[in-house]
Amino acid sequence: MPIDTDTLIDWFDTVGRDLPWRRPECTAWGVLVSEIMLQQTPVARVEPIWHEWLARWPRPSDLAAASQGEVLRAWGKLGYPRRALRLHAAASAIATEHGDVVPSDVDTLLSLPGIGAYTARAVAAFAYGKRAPVVDTNVRRVVARAVHGAGDAGPPSNTRDMADVEALLPRSESRAARLSAALMELGALVCTARSPRCADCPVTDGCAWQHAGRPAYAGPAKPVQKYAGTDRHVRGLLLDVLRGTSGPVEKARLDLVWSQAGQRDRCLDSLLVDGLVEQTADGRFALPGEH
């Protein structure tokens, strides 16, 4: 039998985490900021930075008025700093083209710079209660197990994944938005990748994976991602130096962060290409707009 979506929504309403961007008083702007920050970053790291950003920049126009350097410095250790620049660009478009109000429909959200399919649907659903399929890694895993009886979702397919979630959503917009949040919460807290807590699952009776005997994932093993020594690590070290200063620095100072010159210079070049670092006329380096 299919999973009981009403039971899943009731479970979420009872045990769902009290996160600030889920509270009724949170603005659509607050939801958008949270969605950008939460991409590939745990809630525990995001929440304090999210509070700081909303206190400092409570409206899109407030963030748009800040320099890119200020934005990157405030982004701190959240990682993947290009997200900060994308959020800054989206804020500028919202301020100038949409009256400082985050749009409510998916197509308009998709027209904003740096806003993709997931973020547009998440904002429409969680900020405005729209009926929009919201698909992240957790949702894909829950659907793969509960609906298809597979141990893992396998390679992503936007068309297939959104159709799977769309088929589960209630016709009521508000109920659909709650189900989207409930699916994400179930995958984050119970139907986890490595140690699913099936005894605590509210929809285990209708789970196809349970009925199939919980078969293991038959696909190729997923590589374990390391961080230390990667280009991402070195890029972060270089940015740390610039975030810790108030103006341009000599390249010799950046050279101290990593001993392998070839990798270090490659990472610095990539930061320049991505617009996360700028070079001054005298050859020094700084965050964008801070020279």
Residue pairs with C-beta under 8 A, 6 or more apart in sequence:
1 205
1 206
2 147
2 206
3 146
3 147
3 168
3 203
3 206
3 207
4 202
4 203
4 205
4 206
5 168
5 170
5 179
7 202
7 203
8 179
8 182
8 183
8 186
8 202
8 203
9 175
9 178
9 179
9 182
10 202
11 182
11 186
11 202
11 203
12 178
12 181
12 182
12 185
12 186
13 178
15 189
16 22
16 181
16 182
16 185
17 43
17 185
17 189
19 34
19 43
19 47
20 26
20 30
20 34
20 47
20 50
20 51
21 30
21 31
21 33
21 34
21 50
21 126
22 126
22 181
26 127
27 58
27 102
27 127
28 101
28 102
28 104
28 123
28 127
28 128
29 54
29 58
29 59
29 60
29 94
29 102
30 50
30 54
31 102
31 122
31 123
31 126
31 127
32 87
32 90
32 102
32 119
32 123
32 127
33 50
33 53
33 54
33 87
34 46
34 50
35 118
35 119
35 122
35 123
35 126
36 83
36 86
36 87
36 90
36 114
36 119
37 46
37 49
37 50
37 53
37 78
37 83
38 46
39 80
39 83
39 119
40 79
40 80
41 78
41 79
41 80
45 77
45 78
46 78
49 74
49 75
49 76
49 78
52 74
53 63
53 74
56 62
56 74
57 63
57 66
57 91
59 95
59 100
60 90
60 91
60 92
60 94
60 95
60 100
60 102
61 91
61 94
61 95
61 100
63 71
63 87
63 88
63 91
64 88
64 91
64 92
64 94
64 95
64 96
66 88
67 288
67 289
67 290
68 85
68 88
68 275
68 287
68 288
68 289
69 286
69 287
69 288
69 289
69 290
71 84
71 85
71 87
71 88
72 81
72 84
72 85
72 239
72 243
72 276
72 287
72 288
73 243
73 287
74 84
75 81
75 83
75 84
76 243
78 84
79 232
79 236
81 239
81 276
82 274
82 276
83 114
85 114
85 275
85 276
85 288
86 113
86 114
86 115
87 114
89 113
89 114
90 112
90 113
90 114
90 115
93 112
93 113
94 100
94 101
94 102
94 103
94 112
98 108
102 109
102 123
102 127
103 109
103 112
104 124
104 127
104 128
104 130
105 124
105 130
106 120
106 121
106 124
106 130
106 132
109 115
109 119
109 120
109 123
109 124
110 116
110 117
110 120
115 123
117 158
117 162
118 134
118 135
118 136
120 132
121 132
121 133
121 134
121 135
122 134
122 180
124 130
124 132
125 131
125 132
125 134
125 176
125 177
125 180
125 181
126 134
126 177
126 180
126 181
129 173
129 174
129 177
130 173
130 176
130 177
131 169
131 170
131 171
131 172
131 173
131 176
131 177
132 176
132 177
132 180
133 162
133 163
133 165
133 166
133 169
133 180
134 165
134 180
134 181
134 183
134 184
135 158
135 161
135 162
135 165
136 184
136 187
137 153
137 187
138 183
138 184
138 186
138 187
138 188
138 191
139 161
139 165
139 180
139 183
139 184
139 187
140 153
140 156
140 161
141 152
141 153
141 187
141 191
141 193
142 183
142 186
142 187
142 191
143 153
143 161
143 164
143 165
143 168
143 183
144 150
144 151
144 152
144 153
144 154
144 209
145 151
145 191
145 196
145 207
145 208
145 209
146 191
146 203
146 206
146 207
146 208
146 209
147 164
147 168
147 208
148 164
148 208
149 208
149 209
149 211
149 212
149 215
150 209
150 215
150 217
151 209
151 214
151 215
151 216
151 217
151 218
152 193
152 217
152 219
153 161
154 217
154 219
165 180
165 183
168 179
168 183
169 176
169 179
169 180
170 176
170 179
186 201
186 202
186 203
190 196
190 197
190 198
190 200
190 201
191 197
191 198
191 201
198 204
198 207
198 210
198 214
201 207
204 210
209 215
227 233
231 263
231 266
231 267
231 270
234 257
234 258
234 263
234 264
234 267
235 267
235 270
235 271
235 276
237 257
237 258
238 254
238 257
238 258
238 264
238 267
238 268
238 271
238 277
239 271
239 276
239 277
240 257
241 249
241 253
241 254
241 257
242 249
242 277
242 285
242 286
242 287
243 287
246 290
247 286
247 290
247 291
248 280
248 282
248 284
248 285
248 286
248 290
248 291
249 284
249 285
249 286
250 284
251 268
251 283
251 284
251 285
254 264
254 268
254 285
255 261
255 264
257 264
258 264
258 267
268 277
268 285
271 277
272 278
272 279
275 288
276 287
276 288
277 285
277 286
277 287
277 288
278 285
278 286
278 287
278 288
278 289
278 290
278 291
279 285
280 286
280 291
284 291
